[in-house]
Structures are given as structure tokens and as C-alpha cells.
Amino acid sequence: MPNSAGSPTPEIVWPSVDVSQPAEQGGPIARSGFSYQDEIVVGFLLEMLEDASVLKVHCDTHEDAIVIRQPENSDGLIAEYAQVKAEEPDQLWTVSMLSDKKKKTLSLFETSLGRDKHAEHAQFRIVTLRQPEKTLKPLTSPLGSEARTANAEAMVELHKELASRFPDAKSPKGNDVEYWLENCHWDVRYDYKDVVNDNRRRLMALAMQAGCTLLLDQLDALLEELRWLAKIAGDAKWIPDKAKKIITRGRITNWWAQKLEDFIEGAKRAAGGKLAEKLAVASLPEEIIALALEMRLDYSAAIRTPKYQESEDVAQLQRRVKSDSLSLRTRLVSGALHATGPEFHTLCIDQMDAINAARPAGLEDQAAFLKGCLYDIADRCLLRFGPPEA
């Protein structure tokens, strides 16, 4: 199209979301624990294992999360911008809440539509704990589903309502309310526990498809690693750590393949065999390996006695060992922690001593039990001591 001077108007070349620097750096403050948003991102990471069209996931870049897809038989890419609303209002979500600017310059709707400014075809997702009210209900049906067609009249009414509130709304690429409605999915995930249970179920299904049956503690250990990946990616800054903020399909599929190999091979070995191998790979001396095997055997014998089987204190210690050791490991794998095999083993042992030292005065010393538990976890393929590339 020519401009007023008669010259052709140059076509705008929109940058890819993968290379365009976000308006905000993201991750300015490292969080102390996992969040609802982290667990939602874990679900997106699992989707990369479930669906080959999912190529990568951005963590807290231009939006809370961005899922990049390449549909089958298509050369174009889709960028789905997901806003995760962790707060739980005392009412169902309404059009008014979607439109409310409160203290912000832009409303939730305007912010979402404004993400449409990159080379990829933009889609939108609103993740909430509570259901939307009737007017917004059509958006809860998946894009392209028959339910959207069946609710065509409701969609027309929703368009009329939203357009009346934002008659001039346009994305940087020139798309309006109608485009947003056609490309928006309202995703109700309920509370944190429900999201965790759903992720656990999906991970179990993936393992079964691969011919591997995992125990509950194994599933939880894997989810813990994925949470750390999501958290560290979310906490990183675009400059200088852009690569940390974008988790690719190749990275997740390689991680999953290694985990499956560990579990399958571990199941074939006699008790203690996998532990010895892991300690050897970590370059630990033979005397340390021998002592570790003895401590694992002592632990294994102890937990079979009524004294330990009936103790809630022991169960709490076991949970603490799994949580702390897996947290250390996933920090190492993600690059947030740098350590050689012997150094990482030392960190794990020191953490067991720290747990024991923090116990209330008068309780039985459990340093040996904690270390035996650590080694038992490693023997069951829930922990490796070697460097990530080993």
C-alpha cells in the first residue's frame, strides 16, 4: 500500500519472541520456595514430552509463561502467552475484572492483547484458580473445539460486551477484540495441590507409555527437579542469562531419557550396585564407596524394625532427606550450583549433618540414619552424585 507521498509503505518485520528483549528483565528477586506459577510451568514442560509440536517454554519473559508450538504440517510458529493468576478472588471471574485497570496502566485484557507484537502467531491463555462466570464461560473450551461453535451465540454476546468496553483496542500488529476472543483459552486449574496431583498423574502416564513403572517417591523426585528448572528459569534475568529463561524440547526430552534409563537399569541391578556405580562416577575413593554401601545396608536393616516402621519422626526425616538432596541436585543440573562429583557428595553429606544438628535437644542422634537414607535414595535412582554431564 502506498503512503501519502506515493511510495510503497515498507512491510513491518516483526521480531521473534525468542530474540526480542522483554520490557522487564524478569526474575529480579529470587524466590525462596516454589509457587503456583512454577507448578503451572511444570505442566507446560510435561506437555513437551506429551506433544511433539511443543518446542520450548519461556519462563517469565514477555509473559508469566510462553509456550512455543509448531503445528503439524505448518511452517509457522505459535506463541501462546499465558498469564497465571495465583490469587483467588472471593467471586467468579467477570468481564469487569478482566477489564479493570485498578492501579495499573492496562487491564488484564489489554495486557494480554498487547503481547501480539512478534513474528509468531499469538494465542493467549488465562490460568486461574477459580471459574469465570457465565459470560466468560465459552473461553474455557479449547481452541477449535465444537464447544466453541456450540456457544457461538454466547461468544457473540461476549464480543459485544468486551468491544463496548474497549472499542479502540488494537494489538501492535493491528488485531482487535475479535482476534483475542478467537485465540484465547481460559484455563481453570484450581489450587496448588490439584495442579501437583495432575502433574503427577501425567508424569506417571508418560512413564507407563515408556514401559517404566515408577513409585510415588520417584514421581515426586522427578517433579521436584522440574520445579527447580522452572524456578531457576523464572528467577534468571534476560541479560545475561536468556538461554536459562527458555527451556527447549531437546533439553527436556534428553533429561527424561536419562531418567528413564536410570530407573530401568537400576531395577535390573542388585541392591547397592547402582549406588556403587554412582559413587564411582563421582570419582569418590574406594573406601568412601565401601562405607557408603555399609551405611545403606545398616539403614535398610533399621527401617525394617518396628521401632522405625512406626515412627513419624523417621518418616519426616526421610522426607527431609529426599527434599534437600533433590534440591541440591537440581540446582547443580540447572547450573545454579557448580561443584565436582566429590564436592557435590560433600555438600550432600554436610546437609545430612545439618539436618541432624538442627534436631531438638534430647532426641536420638540420627546422623548415620540420615546418611544411610541418602545412599538408599541414590541406589533407587533418585539421586546422582556425578556432574550433570556424567
C-alpha positions in Angstrom: 0.0 0.0 0.0 1.5 3.4 -1.0 1.9 6.2 1.6 0.7 9.8 1.1 3.8 10.5 -1.0 3.0 7.7 -3.4 5.9 5.4 -2.2 5.1 1.9 -1.1 4.8 1.5 2.7 7.6 -0.8 3.9 6.2 -4.0 5.4 6.9 -4.3 9.1 9.1 -7.3 10.0 8.1 -8.4 13.5 10.9 -9.9 15.6 10.6 -13.4 17.0 9.7 -13.6 20.7 12.8 -15.7 21.2 15.1 -12.8 20.4 13.1 -9.8 21.4 14.1 -8.4 24.8 11.2 -8.2 27.3 10.2 -4.7 28.6 11.0 -6.0 32.1 14.1 -8.1 32.9 12.2 -10.8 34.8 13.4 -12.5 37.9 14.8 -9.5 39.8 14.2 -11.2 43.1 14.9 -14.9 43.7 12.0 -16.6 45.4 12.7 -18.8 48.5 10.2 -21.5 47.5 8.1 -22.9 44.7 5.0 -21.1 43.6 1.7 -21.9 41.8 3.2 -20.4 38.7 6.2 -22.8 38.9 3.8 -25.7 39.0 1.8 -24.4 36.0 5.2 -24.2 34.1 6.0 -27.8 35.1 2.7 -28.7 33.4 3.9 -27.0 30.2 7.3 -28.8 30.4 5.4 -32.1 30.7 3.4 -31.0 27.6 6.7 -31.0 25.7 7.1 -34.7 26.5 3.4 -35.4 25.6 3.2 -33.3 22.4 5.9 -33.1 19.7 4.6 -29.8 18.4 5.6 -28.0 21.6 9.1 -26.7 21.0 10.0 -24.6 24.0 8.7 -22.8 27.1 9.7 -19.2 28.1 9.7 -18.7 31.9 8.7 -15.2 33.0 9.9 -13.3 29.9 7.3 -11.3 28.0 4.6 -13.0 30.0 4.4 -15.4 33.0 5.0 -18.2 30.6 5.1 -18.6 26.8 4.6 -21.9 25.0 6.0 -22.0 21.5 4.4 -24.6 19.2 4.8 -25.6 15.6 1.5 -27.3 14.4 1.8 -30.4 12.3 2.2 -29.7 8.6 2.8 -26.0 9.2 5.9 -23.9 8.8 4.6 -21.1 11.0 5.0 -20.9 14.8 2.5 -20.2 17.5 3.4 -18.3 20.7 0.9 -18.8 23.4 1.1 -16.1 26.1 0.0 -17.4 29.5 -1.0 -15.2 32.3 -1.0 -17.1 35.6 -3.3 -15.5 38.2 -2.5 -17.2 41.5 -4.8 -15.0 43.6 -8.2 -16.5 44.5 -10.9 -13.7 44.4 -14.0 -14.0 46.5 -16.1 -14.3 43.4 -16.1 -15.9 40.0 -14.0 -14.1 37.3 -16.1 -11.5 35.4 -15.7 -9.3 32.3 -15.4 -6.4 34.7 -12.4 -8.0 36.4 -10.9 -8.7 33.0 -11.4 -5.1 32.1 -10.4 -3.5 35.4 -7.3 -1.4 35.3 -7.1 -0.8 39.1 -3.7 0.8 39.8 -2.2 -0.5 36.5 -2.0 1.4 33.2 -3.5 -1.5 31.3 -6.2 -4.1 32.2 -5.6 -7.8 32.1 -7.3 -7.9 28.7 -5.2 -5.1 27.3 -2.0 -6.5 28.6 -2.8 -9.9 27.0 -3.8 -8.5 23.6 -0.6 -6.3 23.7 1.6 -9.4 23.6 0.7 -9.7 19.9 3.8 -8.0 18.6 6.1 -10.8 17.4 6.7 -12.9 14.3 4.8 -15.8 15.8 1.0 -16.2 15.6 -0.2 -15.0 19.0 -2.5 -17.1 21.2 -3.5 -16.3 24.8 -4.1 -18.3 27.9 -5.5 -17.1 31.3 -4.8 -19.5 34.1 -6.9 -19.1 37.2 -7.8 -20.9 40.4 -11.5 -20.0 40.1 -14.0 -20.4 37.3 -15.1 -17.5 35.2 -18.8 -16.5 35.3 -21.3 -17.4 32.6 -20.4 -14.6 30.2 -16.7 -15.7 30.0 -17.5 -19.5 30.1 -17.2 -20.1 26.4 -13.5 -19.3 26.7 -12.9 -22.3 28.9 -13.5 -24.6 25.9 -10.3 -25.5 23.9 -9.5 -23.5 20.8 -11.0 -25.0 17.7 -13.4 -27.3 19.7 -17.0 -28.0 18.8 -18.0 -26.4 22.2 -16.8 -23.0 20.9 -19.1 -23.4 17.8 -21.9 -24.6 20.0 -21.6 -21.5 22.1 -21.4 -19.2 19.1 -24.3 -17.0 20.4 -22.5 -16.7 23.8 -19.3 -15.7 22.0 -21.1 -13.0 20.1 -22.5 -11.6 23.3 -19.1 -11.7 24.9 -17.6 -9.9 21.9 -20.3 -7.2 22.1 -19.6 -6.8 25.9 -15.8 -6.6 25.6 -15.9 -4.4 22.4 -18.1 -1.9 24.2 -15.5 -1.6 26.9 -12.6 -1.4 24.5 -13.9 -0.1 21.2 -10.4 1.1 20.0 -8.4 -1.8 21.4 -5.7 -2.9 19.0 -2.5 -5.0 19.4 0.7 -3.7 17.9 0.1 -5.9 14.9 -3.4 -4.4 14.5 -5.6 -7.2 15.9 -8.6 -6.4 17.9 -11.1 -7.9 20.5 -12.4 -10.5 18.0 -8.9 -11.8 17.4 -8.3 -12.1 21.1 -11.5 -14.0 21.7 -10.8 -16.4 18.8 -7.3 -17.1 20.2 -7.8 -17.1 24.0 -8.3 -20.1 26.2 -9.4 -19.6 29.8 -7.7 -22.4 31.7 -9.1 -23.2 35.2 -6.5 -25.2 37.3 -7.9 -24.8 40.8 -5.5 -24.9 43.8 -1.8 -25.8 44.0 -2.5 -29.3 45.3 -4.8 -30.1 42.4 -2.1 -28.9 39.9 0.5 -31.0 41.6 -1.7 -34.1 41.5 -2.4 -33.6 37.8 1.3 -33.2 37.0 2.0 -36.4 39.0 -0.7 -38.3 37.0 0.6 -37.0 33.7 4.2 -38.0 34.6 3.0 -41.5 35.6 1.3 -41.9 32.3 4.4 -40.8 30.4 6.5 -43.4 32.3 4.0 -46.1 31.7 4.0 -45.3 27.9 7.8 -45.8 28.1 7.3 -49.2 29.8 8.6 -48.0 33.2 6.5 -48.1 36.4 7.6 -45.5 38.9 6.9 -45.4 42.6 5.3 -42.3 44.2 8.6 -41.1 45.7 10.2 -41.4 42.3 7.5 -39.4 40.7 7.8 -36.7 43.3 11.5 -36.6 43.0 11.2 -36.0 39.2 8.6 -33.3 39.7 10.9 -31.6 42.3 13.6 -31.4 39.6 11.2 -29.9 37.1 10.1 -27.3 39.7 13.7 -26.3 40.2 14.2 -25.9 36.4 11.0 -23.7 36.3 12.0 -21.7 39.3 15.6 -21.1 38.2 14.5 -20.1 34.7 11.9 -17.7 36.2 14.4 -16.2 38.6 17.1 -15.6 35.9 17.4 -12.3 34.0 17.1 -12.0 30.2 20.5 -10.3 30.2 22.9 -12.1 30.6 21.0 -15.4 31.0 18.5 -15.5 28.2 19.3 -19.2 27.5 18.3 -20.1 31.1 14.9 -18.5 30.7 13.9 -20.6 27.6 13.6 -24.3 28.2 13.7 -26.3 25.0 12.1 -29.6 24.0 15.6 -31.1 23.4 16.6 -30.3 26.9 13.5 -31.9 28.5 13.5 -34.9 26.3 17.2 -35.6 27.0 16.5 -35.2 30.7 13.6 -37.6 30.5 15.6 -40.2 28.5 18.3 -40.1 31.1 15.9 -40.5 34.0 14.1 -43.5 32.3 17.5 -45.1 31.7 18.5 -44.7 35.3 15.2 -46.2 36.6 15.2 -49.1 34.1 18.8 -50.0 34.6 18.6 -49.6 38.3 15.7 -52.0 38.5 17.8 -54.7 36.9 20.7 -54.4 39.4 21.1 -55.9 42.8 20.6 -53.6 45.7 23.7 -51.5 46.2 25.0 -52.0 42.7 23.7 -48.7 41.3 24.9 -46.8 44.4 28.5 -48.1 43.9 28.3 -47.1 40.2 27.1 -43.6 41.0 29.8 -43.0 43.6 32.4 -44.3 41.3 31.2 -41.9 38.5 31.5 -39.1 41.0 35.2 -40.0 41.4 35.0 -41.0 45.1 37.7 -43.3 46.5 37.0 -47.0 47.2 37.0 -46.6 51.0 34.2 -44.0 50.7 32.2 -46.2 48.4 32.6 -49.2 50.8 31.5 -47.1 53.8 28.5 -45.8 51.8 27.4 -49.3 50.9 27.7 -50.4 54.6 25.6 -47.4 55.7 23.0 -48.1 53.2 22.8 -51.7 54.4 22.5 -50.5 58.0 19.8 -48.1 57.1 17.9 -50.8 55.1 18.0 -53.2 58.1 17.0 -50.4 60.6 13.8 -49.4 58.7 12.5 -52.9 58.8 12.4 -52.9 62.6 9.1 -52.0 64.4 10.9 -49.1 66.1 11.5 -47.3 62.8 8.4 -48.5 60.9 6.1 -46.9 63.5 8.0 -43.6 63.9 6.5 -40.5 62.4 9.9 -38.8 63.2 11.6 -41.2 60.9 9.1 -40.6 58.2 9.7 -36.9 58.5 13.5 -37.4 58.3 13.1 -39.5 55.2 11.0 -36.8 53.5 13.5 -34.1 54.5 16.5 -36.1 53.1 14.6 -36.6 49.7 13.7 -32.9 49.6 17.1 -31.4 50.5 19.2 -33.8 48.4 17.0 -33.4 45.3 17.0 -29.6 45.8 20.8 -29.7 45.8 20.9 -32.0 42.7 18.6 -29.9 40.6 20.4 -26.7 41.4 23.6 -28.5 40.2 21.8 -29.7 37.0 20.3 -26.3 36.3 23.7 -24.5 36.6 22.7 -22.6 39.7 25.3 -24.6 41.7 28.8 -25.5 40.4 30.6 -28.5 42.0 32.7 -31.5 41.1 31.5 -35.0 42.0 33.4 -35.1 45.3 32.4 -31.6 46.1 28.7 -32.3 45.5 28.9 -35.5 47.6 30.4 -33.4 50.4 27.6 -30.9 50.1 25.0 -33.7 50.5 26.8 -35.2 53.5 27.1 -31.8 55.1 23.4 -31.2 54.6 22.6 -34.5 56.4 24.8 -33.4 59.3 23.0 -30.0 59.3 19.6 -31.7 59.4 20.8 -33.8 62.4 22.3 -30.8 64.2 19.0 -28.9 63.9 17.0 -31.5 65.7 15.7 -30.6 69.2 18.0 -31.3 72.1 17.3 -34.7 73.7 16.3 -36.5 70.5 18.4 -39.5 69.4 21.3 -38.7 67.1 20.3 -39.7 63.6 23.4 -38.8 61.6 24.1 -42.3 60.4 20.4 -42.9 59.6 20.2 -39.8 57.5 23.3 -40.7 55.5 22.1 -44.2 55.0 18.8 -42.8 53.8 20.7 -40.5 51.4 22.6 -43.5 49.9 19.4 -45.6 49.7 17.8 -42.8 47.6 20.8 -42.8 45.3 20.6 -46.6 45.0 17.0 -46.3 43.9 18.0 -43.9 41.1 16.5 -40.8 42.8 19.9 -39.1 43.1 23.2 -39.0 41.3 26.5 -37.6 42.7 28.4 -37.1 39.5 28.4 -33.9 37.5 25.4 -33.3 35.2 27.3 -34.5 32.1 28.2 -37.8 33.7 
